[in-house]
């Protein structure tokens, strides 16, 4: 998901949600919730992680859980 200038990537089998600055699309996207990009640059190469959020114990494609996790992360910034 791309939210507030960050990319949040949660891949099946990952124990963490990767957080990167900017819009990063360096992987083949399989499940797209929405595809709205901001006006900034889109990075097509791997970007450094700025955080790794422990993934919840739910299905990786559960978009409502991911959205809730992102909102909690953003509120702490």
C-alpha positions as CSV (number, residue, x, y, z in Angstrom):
1,X,0.0,0.0,0.0
2,X,1.1,3.5,-0.7
3,X,0.1,5.9,2.1
4,X,1.3,9.4,3.1
5,X,4.5,9.2,1.1
6,X,5.5,5.7,2.3
7,X,5.3,2.2,0.7
8,X,4.2,-0.6,3.0
9,X,4.9,-4.0,1.7
10,X,3.6,-7.2,3.2
11,X,4.4,-10.3,1.2
12,X,3.0,-13.8,1.8
13,X,5.2,-15.6,4.3
14,X,6.9,-12.4,5.6
15,X,7.0,-11.9,9.4
16,X,7.3,-8.1,9.0
17,X,5.7,-5.4,7.0
18,X,8.5,-3.4,5.2
19,X,8.3,0.4,5.3
20,X,10.1,2.4,2.6
21,X,10.0,6.1,1.9
22,X,8.3,7.1,-1.4
23,X,6.4,5.0,-3.9
24,X,8.3,1.8,-4.5
25,X,7.2,-0.7,-7.1
26,X,10.3,-2.8,-7.5
27,X,8.5,-6.1,-7.3
28,X,5.8,-7.7,-9.5
29,X,2.5,-6.7,-7.9
30,X,0.1,-9.5,-7.6
31,X,-2.7,-8.2,-5.4
32,X,-3.6,-4.5,-5.9
33,X,-6.0,-2.8,-3.5
34,X,-5.9,0.5,-5.2
35,X,-3.4,2.1,-7.6
36,X,-3.2,5.8,-6.8
37,X,0.2,7.4,-6.9
38,X,1.2,10.7,-5.4
39,X,2.9,13.4,-7.5
40,X,6.4,12.4,-6.3
41,X,8.8,10.0,-8.0
42,X,8.1,6.3,-8.4
43,X,11.1,4.1,-7.6
44,X,11.5,0.9,-9.6
45,X,14.6,-0.2,-7.8
46,X,15.0,-1.5,-4.3
47,X,14.9,1.2,-1.6
48,X,16.3,1.2,1.9
49,X,14.0,0.1,4.7
50,X,13.1,2.8,7.2
51,X,11.2,0.4,9.4
52,X,10.0,-3.1,9.8
53,X,6.6,-3.6,11.5
54,X,5.9,-7.0,13.0
55,X,3.2,-8.6,10.8
56,X,-0.1,-9.5,12.5
57,X,-1.2,-13.1,12.7
58,X,-3.8,-12.8,9.9
59,X,-3.9,-13.6,6.2
60,X,-1.3,-11.4,4.4
61,X,-3.9,-10.2,1.9
62,X,-6.2,-8.9,4.7
63,X,-6.3,-5.2,3.6
64,X,-8.4,-4.0,6.5
65,X,-5.8,-5.3,9.0
66,X,-3.0,-3.8,7.0
67,X,-4.7,-0.5,6.8
68,X,-5.2,-0.5,10.5
69,X,-1.6,-1.4,11.1
70,X,-0.5,1.4,8.9
71,X,-2.7,4.0,10.7
72,X,-1.2,2.9,14.0
73,X,2.3,3.2,12.6
74,X,1.6,6.7,11.2
75,X,0.1,7.9,14.5
76,X,3.3,7.1,16.3
77,X,5.4,9.2,13.9
